[in-house]
């Protein structure tokens, strides 16, 4: 019965494209994305106090969280918007798994809220997807979000990184193995702009291995400061 209940919103979204992907209620044909106002207001935002490195909530630690104390990350700071639980999992599954591309409008809208008050020059850099994933699905989910941030909000963007083929799937690995697996998996596509903060954009922060590997490549190319903006944290 529980599994059947979880399937109802997904089936309604397929049958009625102007319905909320979380509750199934109609959003209206003028809605920019398939998310009703009630579900949107109930999403699990991340609130402080936060780790100054990875942006996750601090439980009992002071300063860096325990994960950031154990690992040496190459990125300098991260902003994370939501907890990767319940409705956010469903929302990202609809976006990445079911191809509900209009959800990118909502993600970009939320990221813009976090980025609009940055008071120093910055450039958004999308984290490249695995090449075979783009070939299989026909589009790059993170690239679309960054394109919307540029088109709708005029934020500066640049695709500086290329992801090399090979490596194992991250979700099948431990935290330590993820870090090792991602090292040297990213290379520069073009020269790193000088005198500006680079902000990596991705959907989910898990161990931080992917963001750290991207930041390492950018810093080896001359970047002085690399931050990240992520939609959710696991």
C-alpha positions in Angstrom: 0.0 0.0 0.0 2.8 2.4 0.8 4.5 1.8 -2.5 1.2 2.3 -4.2 0.7 5.7 -2.5 4.2 6.8 -3.6 3.3 6.0 -7.2 0.1 8.1 -7.3 1.8 11.5 -7.8 4.1 10.1 -10.5 1.3 8.6 -12.4 -0.8 11.8 -12.2 2.2 13.8 -13.4 2.3 11.6 -16.5 -1.4 11.8 -17.2 -1.8 15.5 -16.3 1.3 17.6 -17.1 0.0 20.6 -15.3 -0.2 18.8 -12.0 2.1 19.0 -8.9 4.7 16.2 -9.0 4.4 15.9 -5.2 0.7 15.9 -4.4 -0.9 15.5 -7.9 -3.1 18.6 -7.6 -3.4 20.8 -10.7 -1.1 23.8 -10.8 -2.8 25.5 -13.7 -1.7 25.7 -17.3 0.2 29.0 -16.6 2.4 27.5 -13.9 6.1 27.6 -14.8 6.9 24.3 -13.1 4.9 21.3 -11.8 4.9 22.3 -8.1 1.9 23.7 -6.2 2.4 26.6 -3.7 1.5 24.4 -0.7 4.1 21.8 -1.5 6.6 24.4 -2.4 6.3 26.1 1.0 6.7 22.8 2.8 10.0 21.8 1.2 12.7 21.0 3.7 15.0 24.0 3.5 18.4 23.8 5.2 18.8 26.3 8.1 21.8 27.2 10.3 24.0 27.0 12.1 25.9 25.6 9.1 29.3 24.2 8.5 31.3 27.0 6.8 32.9 24.5 4.4 30.2 22.2 3.1 27.1 24.1 4.1 25.4 21.3 5.9 23.7 21.9 9.3 26.0 21.6 12.3 24.7 19.2 15.0 27.0 19.4 17.9 30.3 20.4 16.3 31.7 24.0 16.5 33.3 25.3 13.3 33.8 22.6 10.7 31.5 19.6 10.7 33.0 16.1 11.4 33.0 15.2 7.7 35.0 18.3 6.7 37.4 17.7 9.6 38.1 14.1 8.3 38.6 15.0 4.6 40.7 17.6 2.9 38.4 19.2 0.3 39.6 21.5 -2.5 36.6 23.7 -2.5 36.5 26.7 -0.1 32.8 26.9 0.8 29.4 25.6 -0.3 25.8 26.8 -0.2 23.2 24.0 0.0 19.5 24.8 -0.2 17.5 21.7 0.8 17.8 18.4 2.7 17.8 15.5 0.3 14.8 13.8 1.8 11.2 13.0 1.0 9.8 15.6 -1.4 13.2 16.7 -2.6 14.0 13.2 -3.6 10.7 12.9 -5.5 11.3 16.3 -7.2 14.8 15.4 -8.4 13.6 12.0 -9.5 10.9 13.6 -11.6 13.5 16.0 -13.0 16.4 13.7 -13.7 14.6 10.3 -14.1 11.3 11.3 -15.7 12.5 14.2 -17.8 10.3 16.9 -16.2 12.6 19.6 -17.5 10.5 22.5 -16.3 11.6 21.6 -12.7 14.9 23.2 -13.7 13.1 26.6 -13.6 12.3 26.1 -9.9 15.8 24.9 -9.1 17.3 27.9 -10.9 14.9 30.2 -9.1 15.9 28.9 -5.7 19.6 29.1 -6.5 19.3 32.6 -7.7 17.8 33.6 -4.3 21.0 32.2 -2.7 23.4 33.9 -5.3 21.9 37.3 -5.8 23.5 38.7 -2.6 27.0 37.6 -3.4 29.0 40.9 -3.3 32.0 40.0 -5.3 32.5 39.0 -9.0 31.8 35.4 -9.7 31.2 33.0 -12.6 29.0 29.9 -12.4 30.6 26.7 -13.5 28.4 23.6 -14.2 29.7 20.3 -12.9 29.8 18.1 -16.0 27.7 14.9 -16.1 29.2 11.6 -17.0 29.5 11.4 -20.8 27.6 8.1 -21.1 24.7 9.6 -19.0 24.3 12.5 -21.4 24.3 10.1 -24.4 21.8 7.9 -22.7 19.4 10.6 -21.6 20.0 13.1 -24.3 20.5 16.1 -22.1 22.6 17.5 -19.2 20.5 18.4 -16.2 23.0 20.6 -14.5 23.9 22.4 -17.7 20.2 23.3 -18.2 20.0 24.8 -14.7 23.1 27.0 -15.4 21.7 28.0 -18.7 18.5 29.2 -17.0 20.5 31.1 -14.4 22.1 33.0 -17.2 19.1 33.5 -19.4 16.6 34.4 -16.7 18.8 36.2 -14.2 21.8 37.3 -16.3 24.3 35.5 -14.0 27.7 35.0 -15.7 28.4 31.3 -16.6 31.2 29.4 -18.2 31.6 25.7 -18.9 35.2 25.4 -17.8 35.4 21.7 -17.1 35.3 18.4 -19.0 34.6 15.1 -17.4 36.8 12.2 -18.5 35.4 8.8 -19.3 36.0 5.9 -17.0 35.7 5.5 -13.2 33.1 3.7 -11.3 29.6 4.8 -10.4 29.8 6.9 -7.2 26.6 5.7 -5.6 28.1 2.2 -5.3 31.2 3.4 -3.4 32.1 4.3 0.2 32.9 7.9 1.1 36.7 7.3 0.9 36.4 5.3 -2.4 34.3 8.1 -3.9 37.1 10.6 -3.2 39.7 8.4 -4.7 37.4 7.5 -7.7 36.9 11.2 -8.6 40.5 12.4 -8.4 41.8 13.5 -11.8 38.4 12.9 -13.5 38.0 16.5 -14.5 40.2 18.6 -16.8 40.0 22.2 -18.0 38.3 23.0 -21.3 39.6 26.6 -21.4 41.6 29.0 -19.4 40.4 29.9 -15.9 39.2 33.6 -15.7 41.4 35.7 -13.4 40.3 37.8 -10.4 36.9 36.2 -10.0 35.3 33.6 -7.7 34.2 30.4 -9.4 31.0 28.8 -8.1 30.4 25.2 -9.1 26.7 24.3 -9.6 25.3 20.8 -9.1 22.2 19.1 -7.9 23.2 17.0 -4.9 26.0 17.1 -2.3 26.8 13.6 -0.9 30.4 13.1 0.2 31.7 16.2 -1.6 34.1 14.1 -3.7 32.8 15.4 -7.1 32.8 19.1 -6.1 36.2 18.7 -4.6 37.7 17.1 -7.7 36.2 19.9 -9.8 37.6 22.5 -7.5 41.0 20.8 -7.6 41.1 21.0 -11.4 40.1 24.7 -11.4 42.7 25.6 -8.8 45.4 23.8 -10.7 44.3 26.0 -13.6 44.9 29.1 -11.5 41.6 29.7 -9.7 42.2 31.4 -6.3 38.8 30.6 -4.7 36.2 28.0 -5.7 32.8 27.7 -4.0 29.7 25.7 -4.8 26.0 26.1 -4.9 24.0 22.9 -4.6 20.2 22.2 -4.6 20.3 19.5 -1.9 22.6 17.7 0.5 22.3 14.0 1.4 
